[in-house]
């Protein structure tokens, strides 16, 4: 995958641990990430490992359903990490009782994605390129797609060059 070049993809269905945050992600992310990863690793080591099950923990991603509609301090972030299909909500060891982590099944289908290199605050032109690609290649308006704006974080926020996969589920 080349940076800044959009492409059509098949997005697979997946099972995720998920948590919803409200507010500026730069200000609220830390507590939600501690709860999300704390729950994931506690469950992996204390529930599934003793049973001989290997629970893989995937890459962090987030849906941003209202980032284009609201000020940053009012954004909704739906944070996810992929886990095996056999992980069940009843088995989760919640790390923070005030922040509930859930297990959800995400649907798959036809999608489009683009690799952004650089700061999150500089994603605008990359997103516009992807929107234009979707409208042309799928012959549809962005308002007609079924998925929210999704970002897959391939590096940490502190990386010298941040790598973010931006994608949309266009249709089932």
C-alpha positions, 0 to 999 in steps of 0.5 A: 500500500502506497501512502496517500493512494486510495484503494478498494478493499474487502473489509472482513467482519471482526470481533472487537473489544470496544469503548466509547469516549466523549470529548477531545481525544487528546484529553480523554484518550489516556483513561480510555486506553488504560481501561481498554488495554487493561481489560484486554490483557487482564482477560488474556492472562487471567481468563483465557491463558489458564484455559490454554487459549491464546487471545491475540490482541490486535491493532488499535482503531477508532471510528469517528462518527461525528468528527466532521460535525462537532467541535473537537471537545465534543467528538465521539470516539469508538475505540476498538482492538480486534480479538478472536471471535470466541472472546465473550463479554461475560469473560471480560475482567473490567479494568476500570468499573467506571469505563465499560469495555464491551465485545462487539461484532463488526460487519464486513464488506466492500470498502476503501482506504488510504494510508496517511503519513503525518500528524492526525491534525493534517489528515484533511487533504488525505480524507478528501482524496479518499472521499473523492475516490469513493464517490468516483469508484463506487458511484455514490455520495459519501452520505450513502455509505454504510460505515463511519470514518475509521482510523487504524493506528499503525504507529503510536501517537509519539512516533516520529512519523505517524502512520494511520490507515483511514478507511470506510465500509462502503457497502455490505 
